[in-house]
């Protein structure tokens, strides 16, 4: 098993084969730190999930009734129970998508797309790189199959 430690400006990662355990530094901007990690490792596609505590978080929500995005900013530290996302390459441009689910005051659950957030203590991710994988015909056939019935 191939294993190594990789360190960037805002993060440290333990790489094991195509997997990474990425720990972000305290007070780092999550979006900036993950973009730095992606660029440093030259990752073009992959999936990740993580947990942690953040502050100064801006979430974006889609309001389908008005077809507009709404933004919510949380100043205080908050525990994020799940951060998931993907990295994709669209016509040579790498994009990062971050979605979060968190518990807010009075046992309220919030979820939305992370636009900005700063690490408060510790935030870690498990990342799986798919740089070397191709999509095979069986996967494409599965994607073409619809399991929905409108009857």
Secondary structure, DSSP 8 states (H G I E B T S, - for coil): --EEEEE-SSEEEEEETTEEEEEE-TT-BHHHHHHHHHHHHT--SEEEEEEEEEEEEEEEEEETTTTEEEEEEE-S-EEEEEEEEEEEEETTEEEEEEEEEEEEGGGEEEEEEEEEEEEEEEEEEEEEE-TT----HHHHHHHH-------
